[in-house]
């Protein structure tokens, strides 16, 4: 575009020079040339004096998502940017939880639009920069949906992303576009050496993780634009510094208490969250007067002042609320006169635009909260809403990523992580652990005879039997295809025997009936204890596994303890 402008400017210059040196020509051709010169000068003048007039819209559909050149930090302040980076790291880590064989890279369009810069990655597989012309990332960002790209015969695009390596031909990239402010600004790329490693459940989970990045950036943009008061901004920023997406909600509520004490005058602060029935709310935190309504109590939203902001999903700001709402009580029937609160400032906490809770400030005196109070309080509540949304969405996806999709038990990696934690804790506090490894006997014949759908049904029922016969503190996982593992916390190995025998017996007694098929199955169990048999995770598993195979060699349907 710049080159064409230069050619046009040079041509206009020589045209004017020619007309200037030959001013007395009266032919129609010279009149046309004079008109062109005058028009060109006018365009130059307008382009410099009024640059916005000559900006032309793209021919592309304005409603469609477009790739936009942006700074990799999206203009966020340094503190908010640190939360953006933390968000990316946590998402990348979660992809590894979904499947340890996956390698993940998150890329964003660079400032000059010459390519894509890596923001975060789980391993060092991904190069730090991908040029715009790369066919793979172009295909991902041009689709508003997940895109699977399998390795072709050539190296086109692959070396620019993953570097020069020995290619097997089965490599696969699963790409997810990332949008921000209605523009596609980057992509999350998930790489695996073999296409068979990817399944539909993994794709669904990773797609939700990509959405967390999109939603998180939108929330960060909103927070950035709202933080206008410097001092309050710094305190809200400290709220971010204290909390992570993994933080407990009680930590957040305690931080809100500290902020409110510093910036607002009140006689009662109440934080409440909507109950599952959506007709009542539970009080999560109280600061100030406790006698009227306290933490842990629930109250009906209907006809209550403190439920009004949730019901109407708007701010309640009054110093004469008893005149504005003469039929209402504060929390419970007949409590309006017992506690003479006069001023209220209540703001809903929202998720996807809907009220899911509220924070209320109340004063005994009829001194109305100022507009500045209302503005800062709204900023606080919007920020809290965003943090709660992050935590809720993270917990939802995290729970999905660590559980087996068929049985609902912990998947292999999540079970091993818990195993490491429990062994470490048991070592510190001199506790004992019992490990039970269980494997269904002759399960392959069930799949071969009745099909995998029936086999899946058997696995689900077996997992239910195991779960129903252990304690809430025990850890149960699907260790492999038809193999399960139970970690009995703070329990001697001898005390584990009755439980293991009960599970084996319950499975043997059950007739698995589905779609006219009735089958009886058995299971073999092997056991090892910490620290009596071993004090390392791998050795414990090896010994329990060996004991389980001893059960199988003896005919199955029993329990064997490691030597």
C-alpha positions in Angstrom: 0.0 0.0 0.0 2.8 2.4 0.9 4.6 1.7 -2.4 1.5 2.5 -4.4 1.1 5.8 -2.6 4.7 6.7 -3.4 4.2 6.0 -7.1 1.1 8.1 -7.1 2.8 11.0 -5.3 5.7 10.9 -7.8 3.3 10.8 -10.8 1.4 13.8 -9.3 4.6 15.7 -8.9 5.7 15.3 -12.5 2.2 16.1 -13.7 2.1 19.4 -11.8 5.7 20.2 -13.0 4.7 19.6 -16.6 1.6 21.8 -16.3 3.6 24.5 -14.6 6.2 24.5 -17.4 3.4 24.5 -20.1 0.7 26.8 -18.7 -0.9 28.1 -21.9 -2.2 24.9 -23.5 -5.9 25.1 -24.3 -6.7 21.6 -25.6 -9.2 19.3 -23.8 -6.4 16.9 -22.9 -4.6 19.6 -20.9 -7.9 20.5 -19.2 -8.3 17.0 -18.1 -4.8 16.8 -16.8 -5.3 20.1 -14.9 -8.5 18.6 -13.3 -6.5 15.5 -12.3 -3.8 17.6 -10.7 -6.2 19.8 -8.8 -8.1 16.7 -7.6 -4.9 15.1 -6.5 -3.8 18.2 -4.6 -7.2 18.3 -2.9 -6.9 14.7 -1.8 -3.4 15.3 -0.4 -4.7 18.4 1.5 -7.7 16.4 3.0 -5.6 13.4 3.9 -3.3 15.6 6.0 -5.8 18.0 7.4 -8.6 15.5 8.1 -7.0 12.0 8.2 -10.1 10.2 9.5 -12.2 11.1 6.5 -10.3 8.9 4.1 -10.3 5.8 6.3 -12.1 3.0 4.5 -13.9 0.1 6.0 -12.8 -3.4 5.4 -14.7 -5.4 2.8 -15.0 -8.2 5.3 -18.2 -8.8 7.2 -18.1 -6.4 10.2 -20.0 -9.0 12.3 -17.4 -11.7 11.8 -14.5 -12.2 14.2 -11.2 -10.8 12.7 -7.6 -11.4 13.6 -6.3 -8.2 15.2 -2.7 -7.0 15.8 -2.2 -6.4 19.5 0.4 -6.2 22.2 0.9 -9.5 23.8 -0.1 -7.9 27.2 -3.2 -6.3 25.7 -2.4 -3.0 27.3 -2.9 -4.4 30.8 -1.2 -2.8 33.7 1.8 -4.7 35.2 -0.3 -6.1 38.0 -3.3 -7.2 35.9 -0.8 -8.6 33.4 0.7 -10.8 36.0 -2.8 -12.3 36.6 -3.2 -12.8 32.8 0.2 -14.7 32.8 -0.9 -16.8 35.8 -4.2 -17.6 34.1 -2.3 -18.9 31.0 0.0 -21.0 33.1 -2.8 -22.6 35.0 -4.7 -23.4 31.8 -1.6 -24.9 30.2 -1.0 -27.0 33.4 -4.6 -28.3 33.3 -4.2 -29.5 29.7 -1.3 -31.7 31.0 -3.7 -33.0 33.7 -6.2 -34.0 31.0 -3.5 -36.1 29.2 0.2 -36.1 30.2 1.2 -36.9 26.6 -0.1 -33.5 25.4 2.2 -30.6 24.8 0.6 -27.1 24.8 1.5 -23.7 23.5 -0.5 -20.5 23.7 0.2 -17.9 21.0 -1.0 -14.3 20.6 -0.7 -11.9 17.6 2.3 -9.7 18.0 2.3 -5.9 18.0 3.2 -5.4 14.3 1.1 -8.3 13.1 4.0 -10.1 11.6 3.3 -13.4 13.4 2.4 -15.0 16.7 4.4 -14.8 19.9 4.4 -17.7 22.4 2.9 -16.6 25.7 3.2 -19.9 27.6 3.9 -23.5 27.0 4.0 -26.8 29.0 7.2 -28.0 27.4 9.9 -26.6 25.2 8.4 -28.2 22.1 7.0 -25.0 20.7 9.1 -22.3 19.1 8.8 -18.8 20.5 7.5 -17.2 17.3 5.3 -18.4 14.4 5.2 -16.3 11.2 1.8 -15.1 9.8 2.2 -17.1 6.7 2.3 -20.4 8.6 -0.5 -22.5 7.2 -1.4 -24.4 10.4 -2.0 -21.4 12.7 -3.7 -19.6 9.9 -6.2 -22.5 9.5 -6.8 -22.4 13.3 -7.5 -18.7 13.6 -9.6 -18.6 10.5 -12.1 -21.1 12.0 -14.3 -20.1 14.9 -14.1 -23.6 16.3 -11.6 -26.3 17.3 -9.5 -27.5 14.4 -7.7 -30.9 14.1 -4.7 -30.9 11.9 -2.9 -34.1 11.1 0.6 -34.4 9.8 0.9 -34.5 6.0 3.7 -35.9 3.8 5.5 -32.6 3.7 6.9 -30.5 6.5 4.8 -27.5 5.5 4.1 -25.4 8.6 5.2 -28.0 11.1 8.9 -27.0 11.4 7.9 -23.3 11.9 5.9 -24.4 15.0 7.8 -27.4 16.5 11.2 -27.1 14.9 13.2 -29.6 12.9 12.7 -33.1 14.3 12.2 -36.7 13.2 8.6 -37.0 12.1 6.6 -40.2 12.5 3.7 -39.1 10.3 1.1 -39.6 13.0 1.6 -36.2 14.7 -1.5 -34.2 15.3 -2.2 -30.6 16.4 -5.5 -29.6 18.0 -6.0 -25.8 17.6 -8.4 -23.5 19.4 -8.8 -19.8 18.4 -8.7 -17.3 21.2 -10.8 -14.2 20.9 -10.7 -10.8 22.7 -12.9 -7.8 22.2 -14.7 -9.5 19.3 -11.4 -10.3 17.5 -9.4 -13.5 17.2 -6.1 -12.6 18.7 -4.3 -15.9 19.0 -4.6 -19.6 19.4 -4.0 -22.5 21.8 -2.1 -25.4 20.1 -2.1 -28.8 21.7 0.4 -31.3 20.1 0.6 -35.1 20.4 2.8 -37.6 18.7 -0.1 -39.8 17.6 -3.6 -38.9 16.6 -5.0 -41.8 18.5 -4.1 -40.1 21.8 -6.9 -37.5 21.3 -10.5 -38.3 22.1 -13.7 -36.3 22.1 -13.8 -35.9 25.8 -10.3 -34.4 25.8 -11.3 -32.0 23.0 -14.4 -30.8 25.0 -12.3 -30.2 28.1 -9.5 -28.4 26.3 -12.1 -26.3 24.4 -13.5 -25.2 27.7 -10.0 -24.3 28.9 -9.6 -22.1 25.8 -12.8 -20.4 26.7 -11.4 -19.7 30.2 -8.6 -17.7 28.5 -11.1 -15.7 26.4 -13.4 -15.1 29.4 -10.5 -14.3 31.7 -9.1 -11.6 29.3 -12.5 -10.0 29.0 -12.8 -9.9 32.8 -9.3 -8.4 33.0 -10.2 -5.7 30.5 -13.3 -4.8 32.4 -11.4 -4.6 35.7 -8.7 -2.5 34.0 -11.3 0.0 32.7 -13.1 0.2 36.1 -10.0 0.8 38.3 -10.1 4.6 38.1 -9.5 5.6 41.6 -5.7 5.3 42.2 -5.8 4.5 45.9 -8.7 2.2 45.7 -7.1 0.7 42.6 -4.1 -0.2 44.6 -6.1 -1.9 47.3 -8.2 -3.9 44.8 -4.9 -4.8 43.1 -3.7 -6.2 46.5 -6.9 -8.3 46.5 -5.7 -9.9 43.2 -2.2 -10.4 44.6 -3.6 -12.3 47.6 -5.8 -14.6 45.5 -5.4 -17.1 42.7 -8.0 -18.8 40.7 -7.5 -21.9 42.9 -8.1 -19.9 46.1 -10.9 -20.8 48.5 -13.9 -18.4 48.5 -13.5 -17.8 52.2 -10.1 -16.2 51.5 -11.8 -13.8 49.0 -14.6 -12.9 51.5 -12.0 -12.1 54.2 -10.2 -9.8 51.8 -13.5 -8.1 51.0 -13.9 -7.5 54.8 -10.5 -5.8 54.9 -11.3 -3.5 51.9 -14.7 -2.5 53.2 -13.3 -1.7 56.7 -10.7 0.6 55.0 -13.0 2.5 52.6 -16.6 2.4 53.9 -18.3 3.3 57.1 -20.9 0.8 58.2 -22.4 -0.9 61.2 -23.0 -4.2 59.4 -21.4 -5.8 56.3 -23.1 -8.9 54.9 -21.9 -11.1 52.1 -24.5 -13.6 50.9 -24.7 -16.1 48.1 -27.8 -17.5 46.4 -28.8 -21.0 47.4 -29.4 -23.7 44.8 -33.2 -23.3 45.1 -32.7 -19.6 44.0 -35.4 -18.5 46.5 -33.1 -18.1 49.5 -29.6 -16.9 50.2 -26.9 -18.1 52.6 -24.9 -15.6 54.7 -21.2 -16.2 54.1 -19.7 -13.4 56.1 -20.8 -10.8 58.6 -18.8 -7.9 60.0 -20.4 -5.7 62.6 -23.7 -6.5 64.3 -24.3 -10.3 64.5 -27.4 -10.5 66.6 -29.9 -10.0 63.7 -28.4 -12.4 61.1 -25.1 -14.3 61.3 -22.8 -16.4 59.2 -24.2 -19.8 58.2 -27.8 -18.7 58.3 -30.1 -18.7 55.3 -33.0 -16.3 54.7 -35.8 -16.0 52.1 -35.2 -13.5 49.4 -38.8 -12.6 49.1 -39.9 -9.4 50.9 -36.4 -8.8 52.4 -34.3 -5.7 51.9 -31.0 -7.7 51.7 -32.5 -10.0 49.1 -33.8 -7.2 47.0 -30.5 -6.5 45.1 -30.3 -10.2 44.2 -34.0 -10.4 43.1 -33.9 -7.2 41.0 -30.2 -7.6 40.0 -29.4 -4.0 40.7 -27.9 -1.7 43.3 -30.0 -0.6 46.2 -28.9 2.8 47.5 -31.0 4.5 50.1 -31.1 6.2 53.5 -34.8 5.9 53.9 -35.4 2.4 52.8 -38.3 1.9 55.3 -40.2 4.6 53.5 -39.3 3.3 50.0 -40.1 -0.3 50.9 -42.6 -0.1 53.8 -43.7 -3.8 53.6 -40.2 -5.2 53.7 -38.1 -6.6 56.5 -34.3 -6.8 56.5 -33.7 -10.5 56.7 -36.5 -12.2 58.7 -40.2 -11.4 59.5 -40.7 -8.6 61.9 -37.0 -7.6 62.2 -37.3 -4.1 60.7 -38.1 -2.5 64.0 -35.9 -4.7 66.2 -32.7 -3.3 64.6 -33.1 0.3 63.5 -30.8 0.3 60.4 -31.6 3.3 58.2 -29.0 3.5 55.3 -28.2 0.7 52.9 -25.9 0.2 50.0 -26.3 -3.3 48.4 -24.9 -4.5 45.2 -25.4 -7.9 43.4 -22.6 -10.3 42.6 -23.1 -11.6 39.1 -22.3 -14.6 36.9 -23.0 -14.3 33.2 -25.1 -11.2 34.0 -27.3 -13.0 36.5 -27.3 -12.2 40.3 -25.8 -15.1 42.3 -25.2 -13.2 45.5 -24.8 -9.7 47.0 -22.7 -7.6 49.3 -24.6 -5.1 51.6 -23.4 -2.2 53.8 -25.9 -0.9 56.4 -25.7 2.1 58.8 -27.8 2.8 61.8 -27.8 6.6 61.1 -29.7 8.1 58.2 -26.5 9.2 56.4 -26.7 8.3 52.8 -23.7 6.7 51.1 -22.1 9.2 48.6 -22.0 8.7 44.9 -18.2 8.1 45.3 -19.0 5.3 47.8 -21.5 3.8 45.3 -18.9 4.0 42.5 -16.1 2.4 44.4 -18.5 -0.2 45.9 -19.7 -1.1 42.4 -16.1 -1.5 41.3 -15.4 -3.8 44.2 -18.5 -5.9 43.5 -17.8 -6.2 39.8 -14.2 -7.3 40.6 -15.4 -9.8 43.2 -17.9 -11.2 40.6 -15.1 -11.7 38.1 -13.0 -13.5 40.7 -15.9 -15.7 41.7 -16.6 -16.5 38.0 -12.9 -17.5 37.5 -12.9 -19.7 40.6 -16.2 -21.4 39.6 -15.2 -22.0 36.0 -11.8 -23.3 37.1 -13.2 -25.7 39.6 -15.8 -27.0 37.1 -13.2 -27.7 34.4 -10.6 -28.9 37.0 -13.1 -31.5 38.4 -13.8 -32.7 34.8 -10.1 -32.9 34.0 -9.1 -35.1 37.0 -12.0 -37.5 36.8 -12.4 -40.5 34.5 -15.2 -39.7 32.0 -16.8 -43.2 32.2 -16.7 -44.0 35.9 -16.4 -40.6 37.6 -13.5 -41.9 39.6 -10.1 -40.1 39.7 -8.2 -40.7 36.5 -4.7 -42.3 36.6 -2.7 -39.1 36.9 -5.0 -37.5 39.5 -4.9 -40.7 41.6 -1.1 -40.8 41.4 -0.9 -37.1 42.4 -3.1 -37.8 45.5 -1.0 -40.9 46.2 2.2 -38.8 46.3 0.5 -36.3 48.6 -0.9 -39.0 51.0 2.5 -40.8 51.2 4.2 -37.5 52.0 1.7 -36.6 54.7 1.8 -40.1 56.2 5.6 -39.9 56.4 5.4 -36.5 58.2 2.8 -37.6 60.7 3.9 -41.2 61.2 0.6 -42.5 59.8 -0.1 -45.8 57.9 -1.7 -46.3 54.5 -3.2 -49.3 52.8 -3.2 -49.7 49.0 -5.6 -52.1 47.3 -5.2 -52.8 43.5 -8.2 -54.5 41.9 -8.5 -56.0 38.4 -11.6 -57.6 36.9 -11.2 -61.3 36.0 -11.5 -62.2 32.3 -13.0 -58.9 31.4 -11.8 -59.1 27.8 -14.2 -62.0 27.2 -17.1 -59.8 28.3 -16.2 -57.1 25.8 -15.6 -59.6 23.1 -18.9 -61.5 23.8 -21.3 -58.7 24.6 -19.7 -55.6 23.2 -18.0 -52.5 24.7 -21.2 -50.7 25.7 -22.0 -53.6 28.0 -18.4 -53.7 29.2 -18.7 -49.9 30.0 -21.8 -50.6 32.0 -20.0 -53.3 34.0 -17.1 -50.9 34.7 -19.6 -48.2 35.9 -21.3 -50.6 38.3 -18.1 -52.0 39.6 -16.8 -48.4 40.3 -20.1 -47.7 42.2 -19.7 -50.8 44.4 -16.1 -49.8 45.2 -17.1 -46.3 46.1 -20.0 -47.4 48.2 -17.8 -49.6 50.4 -15.0 -47.1 51.2 -14.9 -44.1 53.6 -15.2 -40.5 52.4 -11.5 -39.9 53.3 -10.3 -42.8 51.1 -9.1 -42.2 47.6 -10.5 -44.3 44.7 -9.2 -44.2 41.1 -9.6 -45.9 37.8 -5.9 -47.1 37.5 -6.3 -48.5 34.0 -8.7 -50.2 31.6 -10.4 -52.6 34.0 -8.1 -52.0 36.9 -9.0 -49.9 40.0 -7.0 -48.7 43.0 -8.1 -47.7 46.5 -5.9 -45.8 48.9 -7.1 -46.3 52.5 -5.9 -43.3 54.6 -4.5 -43.6 58.1 -5.2 -47.3 58.1 -3.1 -50.3 59.0 -2.9 -53.0 56.2 -4.5 -55.6 58.5 -7.5 -53.3 59.0 -7.8 -53.0 55.2 -8.4 -56.8 54.7 -12.2 -56.8 55.6 -12.8 -53.9 53.3 -11.0 -55.5 50.3 -12.8 -58.8 51.0 -16.2 -57.0 51.2 -15.6 -55.3 47.8 -14.6 -58.6 46.2 -17.6 -60.4 47.6 -20.1 -57.6 46.6 -18.9 -57.7 43.0 -19.1 -61.5 42.9 -22.7 -61.5 44.3 -24.0 -58.9 41.9 -25.6 -60.0 38.6 -25.0 -57.4 36.0 -28.2 -57.0 34.0 -28.7 -54.7 31.1 -30.6 -54.9 27.8 -31.5 -58.6 28.4 -27.9 -59.6 29.2 -27.2 -61.0 32.7 -23.6 -61.8 33.6 -21.7 -62.4 36.8 -18.1 -61.2 37.1 -15.4 -61.5 39.7 -12.4 -59.3 40.6 -8.9 -60.0 42.0 -7.3 -57.8 44.7 -3.8 -57.3 45.8 -2.7 -55.2 48.9 0.4 -53.5 50.2 0.9 -51.2 53.2 2.9 -48.1 54.0 5.4 -48.3 55.5 5.3 -52.0 56.4 5.8 -53.2 52.8 7.4 -50.1 51.2 7.8 -46.4 51.8 7.9 -45.3 48.1 4.9 -44.9 45.8 6.2 -46.9 42.9 7.4 -49.8 45.1 4.0 -49.9 46.9 2.2 -50.2 43.6 4.6 -52.8 42.3 4.0 -55.0 45.4 0.2 -54.6 45.4 0.2 -55.3 41.7 2.3 -58.4 42.2 -0.1 -59.6 45.0 -3.1 -59.0 42.7 -1.5 -61.2 40.0 -1.0 -63.8 42.7 -4.7 -63.8 43.3 -5.4 -64.3 39.6 -3.0 -67.2 39.4 -4.9 -68.8 42.3 -8.2 -68.5 40.3 -9.2 -64.9 41.0 -12.1 -63.7 43.1 -10.0 -63.1 46.2 -7.5 -60.9 48.1 -3.8 -61.4 48.5 -1.5 -59.4 50.7 2.1 -58.6 49.6 4.9 -60.6 51.2 
